[in-house]
Amino acid sequence: MKKMLKNIGTISAFLLIVPSIASADAGVPMIFLTFPAMLFALIPIILIEAVIISKFLKIGFKKTVVPSGIANIATTILGFPLSWGLLLCLELLTTGGGCGPGFANLGKSVITVIVESAWICPWEDQLFWLIPVAAIICFIVAFFVSVFFEYLILKRIFKNFDKLLVKKTVWIVNLTSYALLIILSLVYLFFNIFNR
């Protein structure tokens, strides 16, 4: 994972140094927008989830901060890039690395934003809504990946608790966290629409 993050950083730095390569024709790789957002939100999400875990498992907040931190750091560093990779595979399988069907009608628009949610083609006149909607799609996929990995982690940490209760708690904390991220994306979408 460290190697992957280092490679992403190297490529990003290279593109910033040689801006002629990083043209608008390359599209928008959503991981460069959504992953920093996830890192920015990490500490508040750890704390929010720790509060919820302490309420559901009926244990002190202090005993839930570290487990919440471990689970969220793991899912942010491993799970979120994995979910983006799954979306990129979907995109490559459906478009062959090209663009979606475009925006001639609502159906084509929906298909385009779904299949391009990992890497948006250079639709400059559509980016104002494509970026926040693609982020929402990325967050939905990341939600399921996070639930899977966080449950694996937290059931080991809270091994003395009922597994069904831990599973329910993991679903609730992730519903809360991802709902907040989706709400922020919707605010950004509406801001873009009304300020266009």
ZIWO-V879848 format. One record per run of one state. SS is the DSSP state (H for helix, E for strand, - for the rest). FROM is the first residue (numbers start at 1). LEN is the number of residues. If there is no record, write none. Layout:
SS_FROM_LEN, SS_FROM_LEN
This chain:
-_1_1, H_2_16, -_18_6, H_24_3, -_27_1, E_28_2, -_30_1, H_31_27, -_58_4, H_62_34, -_96_10, H_106_10, -_116_3, E_119_2, -_121_3, H_124_34, -_158_5, H_163_32, -_195_2
